[in-house]
Amino acid sequence: MKSLPIIISGIIIMIFGILFQFQGHGIVGPESSFMYDNPGWIENGIYIGMAGVIIILIGYFVEKKRLM
């Protein structure tokens, strides 16, 4: 599985996006953080999470094409 590093990178990026979104909502993180309860980071977290999903899908399709 040569695309495994791509998929793992996508998973990590997606997890960071979810974490940033939760920090923007004020659910996770220290209250002293600039991202805590900041609506801008809700949107940024969504975009980062979507980028992670796209990277996961790229890794999946690269592996699928390689196996054909």
HELIX and SHEET records of a PDB file:
HELIX    1   1 LEU A    4  HIS A   25  1                                  22    
HELIX    2   2 PRO A   39  LEU A   67  1                                  29    
END                                                                             
